[in-house]
């Protein structure tokens, strides 16, 4: 896991009322925020900070990993050789490398639950579609 991966951003779309949007624009004009995105990020960070204890408790209760998990063919083959199944639970990014075949993914991955982003080839994603929660 490198810093560049941790700092990647994903685009989201939100719908706001014209009044809310106007108020955001006014705050930007007044110099409190550099732009709309800055305002929205600040609001999201504030909410995440306010609910950080709930997140921590859920991570422990659900055995979640926070951050970036990258699996490659070699790792999955090692699990298959030990007859181990993976129940992947994460907050952040889970990446299944392009060298993983659909058959290997089916053999090893029991379930996947990602609050965030799951990156996998179309073929692998299709092979484990029934295991993605």
N, C-alpha and C positions, 0 to 999 in steps of 0.2 A: 504494500500500500504506500503510494507516494503522495506528497503534498498536492501535486497537481490533481490527482484523482479525488482527494478529499475536498478540494476547492472547486470542483466542477459544479456548474449550476444546471438546473432544469427549468425550462420555461413552463409557466402555468398561466391559465387564463381565469380571470375572475370577472364577475358582473357586479357593477356598482350602480347605484342610483345617480342621476345627474347631479343631485344636490351633494351627495358624498364626494363625487369626483370634483365638483366645483370647490368644495372646502379643502380638498387635498391640494388642488391647484393654487388656492389662495395661500396655504401654508408654504408651498414651494415659492410663490412670489414673495412672500414675507421673509424668505431666507432660512426658514427653519429646517428645510430639507432641500437637497440638491435637485431632486426630481421625484416623480410619482413612485418610481421603483424604490428609491431610498425610503420614502414614507412607508410603503407597504412592508419592506424588509424590517424596518424598525418596529412596526406593529406586530409582525410575526415573531420577531425575537422577544418582544415583551411578553407575548402570550406564552411562548415556550418557556421563558424564565418563570412566569407565574405558575405554570403547571409542571415544573421540572420534577417535583416530588412524585407526581402521578406517573410520569414517564419512568422514573427510577424504579418505582414499585412494580410497574408492568414489566419492565425489563427482567427483573428478578423472578416475578411470578411466571412469566411466559418463557423464561430461559432464552432471551433475545441477545443477539450480539449487535452492538452499535458500531457503525463504521462501514468499512468496505471489506467484503469477502470475495476473494477471487479463487475460483476452482479451475484447475486444468486437468487434462487427460491423465497425467501421471498420478495426481492425487486421487482421482476417482477410480483408477485402476487398482491403486493400493487398497482402497476400501473394498472393491469387488473381490480382490484376492483374499481378503480377510472375512469375506461374506458379511460385510457391514453395510447397513443402510444409513443414508443421511436424511435427517429431518432438519432442513435449513430454516432458521428463524432469524430474521435480521431487521434492523432499522438502518436504512442508508442505501447501500448499493450491494447487490450480489451479481457477480459476473461469472458466467460459465464460458470458459474460453472456447474459441472456434475449433480447437483440436478435439473437443469432446463429441463423440458420435451419439446419435439418437439412441442406439442400443445400449451404450455404456450409461447414458443418463437414465434410461428406463431401469437398468439393472441396479443402480446404486441409489438414485434419489427417490426417497420414500414420499417426501412432501417438501413444499417450498412456500414460505409465508414471508413476504418482504413488504415492510412499510417503507416504501421508497421506490427504488428502481431495480428491476430484474433485467439483466442483459444476457441474452443467449441467442444463438442462431435460430432462425425460423424453424428449422428442422428439429432442433433440440426442444424448443419451446412447444412445438406440436407433439413431440414424443411424450412429454411430461405434463401436458395440458390438464389432465385429470388430477394431477397432484399439486397444482398451483392453487393456493388458497387466496 
